[in-house]
Amino acid sequence: MDRYQDKVVIITGGASGLGQAAALQIAKEGGSLVLVDLNKDGLEESKKEILAAAPEVKVELVEANVAKEDEVKQYIQQAIDTFGKIDGFFNNAGIEGKQDLTEDFGIDEFHKVVSINLDGVFFGMKYALKQMKKQGYGSIVNTASVGGIRGVGNQSGYAASKHGVVGLTRNSGVEYGQFGVSIKAIAPGAIMTPMVEGSLKQIGGENWEEAGKEFVSVNPMKRFGKPEEVGYLVAFLLSDQANFINAAVIPIDGGQSYK
Ligand code: NAD
């Protein structure tokens, strides 16, 4: 299926995890990509993997910090200068940040998570929407989380940022639907990516895989999601087939958020 023939998609956090998985799926369907991340080596790794699977697509790499407005403005402009348009935007880069009780959060720790997970998504939307409105089409998927639609605990900064992503998605979806642009958020549960592996190692040390089993025992499906499962969802949501899904938040969590 070549849903992405002649299409261009920007992906932040494209050097790892969910961003990398979505990039691979979109490339397999013929899409050209602009991958944005702080991690230069990870970006090169993603590009290698993508070109091995889909040698005909174009992959541009941009080393940028999504929390810095001027860098976001620049990577969006670079995509427009290179490809002349933006069809899809997976606004996904994020960090987990400190895990602790609310009373033990310092404001700097709180702001660090919010500046990447929420300011970063806001800046990305601001500049991508400007272009998409001009084009009269386009699609954005923001990455929220189960922690953006229900309480998980020990995640003040993360929860605030991801609830904020849900709010931005609903607000801008309502604003930009009239211009042919659709905006949605995904709310993943626990998906086995380097981010999750890192936090399991913090909890369980050498026994992190045991800690992982304990972690997913609360999930109705008793397993972690796979990055490629999120990749399939994002490839659908950014495609023309999902244009009428707007201002919506889609869980991908094995049922965790309805438990
Ligand atoms: P990951 O750590 O594997 O990938 C995140 C990527 O974002 C990394 O490559 C990192 O370098 C990049 N990044 C971080 N800060 C950045 C910045 N300031 N500027 C540019 N790039 C930056 O993690 P992941 O699991 O793939 O997470 C992707 C998104 O999914 C995040 O927003 C995360 O909060 C969200 N999420 C993940 C899960 C999960 O279980 N994996 C669940 C819910 C939500």
Residues whose N, C-alpha, C, O or C-beta is under 5 A from the ligand:
A	BS01	NAD	G13 A15 S16 G17 L18 G19 V36 D37 L38 N39 A64 N65 V66 A67 N92 A93 G94 I95 I116 T143 A144 S145 V146 P188 G189 A190 I191 T193 P194 M195 V196
